[in-house]
Amino acid sequence: MTPDEFIRICEAIYGAGWQSKLARDLVREPRTIRRWKSGESPIPRAVVEWLKYKRG
């Protein structure tokens, strides 16, 4: 999943303030979410699958 796809899916699921909501749901530090968003760190496969499931 590219950072752009990640952002698009997360915005669709959570709406405004999606980064903090996602961090809370995944029990991750907000900095980790920012790294995924920027492409600095790869998004774990389990997270990608969970987001696809949650999106429906």
N, CA, C and O atoms as a GROMACS GRO file, in nm:
protein
  224
    1MET      N    1   0.085  -0.117   0.000
    1MET     CA    2   0.000   0.000   0.000
    1MET      C    3   0.090   0.123   0.000
    1MET      O    4   0.183   0.134   0.079
    2THR      N    5   0.060   0.215  -0.089
    2THR     CA    6   0.137   0.339  -0.094
    2THR      C    7   0.088   0.435   0.015
    2THR      O    8  -0.022   0.419   0.066
    3PRO      N    9   0.170   0.532   0.049
    3PRO     CA   10   0.124   0.632   0.146
    3PRO      C   11  -0.005   0.702   0.102
    3PRO      O   12  -0.091   0.730   0.185
    4ASP      N   13  -0.019   0.730  -0.028
    4ASP     CA   14  -0.142   0.795  -0.076
    4ASP      C   15  -0.265   0.705  -0.058
    4ASP      O   16  -0.371   0.753  -0.018
    5GLU      N   17  -0.250   0.577  -0.086
    5GLU     CA   18  -0.360   0.483  -0.063
    5GLU      C   19  -0.394   0.474   0.085
    5GLU      O   20  -0.511   0.472   0.124
    6PHE      N   21  -0.290   0.470   0.167
    6PHE     CA   22  -0.307   0.465   0.312
    6PHE      C   23  -0.388   0.585   0.360
    6PHE      O   24  -0.483   0.570   0.436
    7ILE      N   25  -0.350   0.703   0.317
    7ILE     CA   26  -0.420   0.825   0.357
    7ILE      C   27  -0.565   0.821   0.310
    7ILE      O   28  -0.656   0.850   0.388
    8ARG      N   29  -0.586   0.785   0.186
    8ARG     CA   30  -0.722   0.782   0.130
    8ARG      C   31  -0.813   0.685   0.206
    8ARG      O   32  -0.927   0.720   0.239
    9ILE      N   33  -0.763   0.566   0.235
    9ILE     CA   34  -0.843   0.467   0.307
    9ILE      C   35  -0.870   0.514   0.450
    9ILE      O   36  -0.982   0.502   0.499
   10CYS      N   37  -0.768   0.566   0.516
   10CYS     CA   38  -0.786   0.611   0.654
   10CYS      C   39  -0.884   0.728   0.664
   10CYS      O   40  -0.965   0.733   0.756
   11GLU      N   41  -0.877   0.820   0.570
   11GLU     CA   42  -0.972   0.932   0.568
   11GLU      C   43  -1.114   0.882   0.545
   11GLU      O   44  -1.209   0.934   0.604
   12ALA      N   45  -1.129   0.781   0.460
   12ALA     CA   46  -1.262   0.725   0.433
   12ALA      C   47  -1.319   0.655   0.556
   12ALA      O   48  -1.439   0.662   0.582
   13ILE      N   49  -1.233   0.587   0.632
   13ILE     CA   50  -1.278   0.514   0.750
   13ILE      C   51  -1.305   0.608   0.867
   13ILE      O   52  -1.410   0.599   0.931
   14TYR      N   53  -1.211   0.698   0.894
   14TYR     CA   54  -1.215   0.777   1.017
   14TYR      C   55  -1.257   0.922   0.999
   14TYR      O   56  -1.302   0.984   1.095
   15GLY      N   57  -1.243   0.977   0.880
   15GLY     CA   58  -1.274   1.118   0.861
   15GLY      C   59  -1.167   1.207   0.922
   15GLY      O   60  -1.051   1.169   0.932
   16ALA      N   61  -1.209   1.327   0.963
   16ALA     CA   62  -1.115   1.424   1.020
   16ALA      C   63  -1.049   1.368   1.146
   16ALA      O   64  -1.113   1.296   1.223
   17GLY      N   65  -0.924   1.400   1.164
   17GLY     CA   66  -0.851   1.352   1.282
   17GLY      C   67  -0.818   1.204   1.276
   17GLY      O   68  -0.802   1.138   1.379
   18TRP      N   69  -0.807   1.152   1.155
   18TRP     CA   70  -0.790   1.007   1.140
   18TRP      C   71  -0.661   0.954   1.200
   18TRP      O   72  -0.658   0.839   1.245
   19GLN      N   73  -0.555   1.033   1.203
   19GLN     CA   74  -0.427   0.982   1.253
   19GLN      C   75  -0.434   0.943   1.400
   19GLN      O   76  -0.387   0.836   1.438
   20SER      N   77  -0.491   1.028   1.482
   20SER     CA   78  -0.500   0.996   1.625
   20SER      C   79  -0.599   0.882   1.650
   20SER      O   80  -0.577   0.800   1.739
   21LYS      N   81  -0.706   0.877   1.572
   21LYS     CA   82  -0.804   0.769   1.587
   21LYS      C   83  -0.742   0.634   1.549
   21LYS      O   84  -0.764   0.534   1.616
   22LEU      N   85  -0.666   0.634   1.440
   22LEU     CA   86  -0.601   0.511   1.397
   22LEU      C   87  -0.496   0.467   1.499
   22LEU      O   88  -0.488   0.348   1.532
   23ALA      N   89  -0.417   0.560   1.548
   23ALA     CA   90  -0.316   0.527   1.649
   23ALA      C   91  -0.381   0.465   1.772
   23ALA      O   92  -0.330   0.368   1.828
   24ARG      N   93  -0.493   0.520   1.813
   24ARG     CA   94  -0.565   0.466   1.929
   24ARG      C   95  -0.614   0.324   1.901
   24ARG      O   96  -0.594   0.234   1.982
   25ASP      N   97  -0.678   0.304   1.785
   25ASP     CA   98  -0.732   0.172   1.753
   25ASP      C   99  -0.623   0.066   1.740
   25ASP      O  100  -0.645  -0.050   1.776
   26LEU      N  101  -0.508   0.105   1.688
   26LEU     CA  102  -0.399   0.009   1.667
   26LEU      C  103  -0.303   0.001   1.785
   26LEU      O  104  -0.209  -0.079   1.784
   27VAL      N  105  -0.326   0.083   1.886
   27VAL     CA  106  -0.238   0.092   2.003
   27VAL      C  107  -0.094   0.116   1.956
   27VAL      O  108  -0.002   0.043   1.990
   28ARG      N  109  -0.080   0.221   1.877
   28ARG     CA  110   0.051   0.263   1.825
   28ARG      C  111   0.074   0.408   1.860
   28ARG      O  112  -0.020   0.483   1.887
   29GLU      N  113   0.199   0.447   1.860
   29GLU     CA  114   0.234   0.587   1.882
   29GLU      C  115   0.193   0.669   1.760
   29GLU      O  116   0.206   0.622   1.647
   30PRO      N  117   0.145   0.790   1.781
   30PRO     CA  118   0.111   0.876   1.667
   30PRO      C  119   0.228   0.896   1.571
   30PRO      O  120   0.207   0.911   1.450
   31ARG      N  121   0.349   0.896   1.622
   31ARG     CA  122   0.467   0.911   1.536
   31ARG      C  123   0.477   0.796   1.435
   31ARG      O  124   0.519   0.817   1.321
   32THR      N  125   0.439   0.677   1.477
   32THR     CA  126   0.440   0.562   1.386
   32THR      C  127   0.344   0.586   1.270
   32THR      O  128   0.377   0.556   1.155
   33ILE      N  129   0.227   0.638   1.299
   33ILE     CA  130   0.129   0.667   1.195
   33ILE      C  131   0.184   0.772   1.099
   33ILE      O  132   0.167   0.760   0.977
   34ARG      N  133   0.249   0.874   1.152
   34ARG     CA  134   0.309   0.978   1.068
   34ARG      C  135   0.418   0.921   0.977
   34ARG      O  136   0.432   0.963   0.862
   35ARG      N  137   0.494   0.825   1.028
   35ARG     CA  138   0.598   0.761   0.946
   35ARG      C  139   0.537   0.682   0.831
   35ARG      O  140   0.588   0.686   0.719
   36TRP      N  141   0.430   0.612   0.859
   36TRP     CA  142   0.361   0.539   0.753
   36TRP      C  143   0.304   0.636   0.650
   36TRP      O  144   0.315   0.614   0.530
   37LYS      N  145   0.245   0.744   0.699
   37LYS     CA  146   0.183   0.844   0.611
   37LYS      C  147   0.285   0.909   0.518
   37LYS      O  148   0.256   0.935   0.401
   38SER      N  149   0.403   0.934   0.570
   38SER     CA  150   0.507   1.001   0.490
   38SER      C  151   0.584   0.904   0.401
   38SER      O  152   0.656   0.947   0.310
   39GLY      N  153   0.570   0.774   0.426
   39GLY     CA  154   0.647   0.676   0.352
   39GLY      C  155   0.783   0.649   0.414
   39GLY      O  156   0.863   0.574   0.359
   40GLU      N  157   0.809   0.710   0.529
   40GLU     CA  158   0.936   0.691   0.600
   40GLU      C  159   0.952   0.546   0.647
   40GLU      O  160   1.063   0.492   0.646
   41SER      N  161   0.841   0.485   0.688
   41SER     CA  162   0.842   0.345   0.732
   41SER      C  163   0.736   0.269   0.654
   41SER      O  164   0.631   0.325   0.621
   42PRO      N  165   0.762   0.143   0.623
   42PRO     CA  166   0.660   0.064   0.552
   42PRO      C  167   0.541   0.035   0.643
   42PRO      O  168   0.555   0.020   0.764
   43ILE      N  169   0.426   0.026   0.582
   43ILE     CA  170   0.304  -0.007   0.657
   43ILE      C  171   0.300  -0.159   0.670
   43ILE      O  172   0.304  -0.230   0.570
   44PRO      N  173   0.293  -0.210   0.793
   44PRO     CA  174   0.292  -0.356   0.811
   44PRO      C  175   0.175  -0.422   0.738
   44PRO      O  176   0.064  -0.368   0.731
   45ARG      N  177   0.201  -0.538   0.684
   45ARG     CA  178   0.099  -0.612   0.609
   45ARG      C  179  -0.027  -0.634   0.692
   45ARG      O  180  -0.138  -0.624   0.640
   46ALA      N  181  -0.012  -0.666   0.819
   46ALA     CA  182  -0.128  -0.688   0.905
   46ALA      C  183  -0.214  -0.563   0.914
   46ALA      O  184  -0.337  -0.572   0.919
   47VAL      N  185  -0.152  -0.447   0.917
   47VAL     CA  186  -0.225  -0.320   0.923
   47VAL      C  187  -0.298  -0.297   0.791
   47VAL      O  188  -0.414  -0.256   0.790
   48VAL      N  189  -0.232  -0.324   0.680
   48VAL     CA  190  -0.295  -0.309   0.549
   48VAL      C  191  -0.419  -0.397   0.540
   48VAL      O  192  -0.525  -0.351   0.498
   49GLU      N  193  -0.407  -0.523   0.580
   49GLU     CA  194  -0.520  -0.616   0.574
   49GLU      C  195  -0.633  -0.571   0.666
   49GLU      O  196  -0.750  -0.580   0.629
   50TRP      N  197  -0.598  -0.523   0.785
   50TRP     CA  198  -0.699  -0.476   0.880
   50TRP      C  199  -0.774  -0.355   0.823
   50TRP      O  200  -0.896  -0.348   0.835
   51LEU      N  201  -0.702  -0.263   0.762
   51LEU     CA  202  -0.767  -0.145   0.703
   51LEU      C  203  -0.860  -0.185   0.589
   51LEU      O  204  -0.970  -0.130   0.577
   52LYS      N  205  -0.818  -0.278   0.506
   52LYS     CA  206  -0.903  -0.324   0.396
   52LYS      C  207  -1.030  -0.391   0.451
   52LYS      O  208  -1.138  -0.372   0.397
   53TYR      N  209  -1.014  -0.468   0.557
   53TYR     CA  210  -1.130  -0.532   0.620
   53TYR      C  211  -1.224  -0.426   0.678
   53TYR      O  212  -1.346  -0.432   0.658
   54LYS      N  213  -1.167  -0.331   0.749
   54LYS     CA  214  -1.248  -0.227   0.814
   54LYS      C  215  -1.320  -0.140   0.710
   54LYS      O  216  -1.432  -0.097   0.733
   55ARG      N  217  -1.254  -0.116   0.598
   55ARG     CA  218  -1.315  -0.036   0.491
   55ARG      C  219  -1.435  -0.108   0.430
   55ARG      O  220  -1.531  -0.046   0.385
   56GLY      N  221  -1.428  -0.242   0.430
   56GLY     CA  222  -1.540  -0.320   0.378
   56GLY      C  223  -1.536  -0.355   0.238
   56GLY      O  224  -1.628  -0.421   0.189
   0.00000   0.00000   0.00000
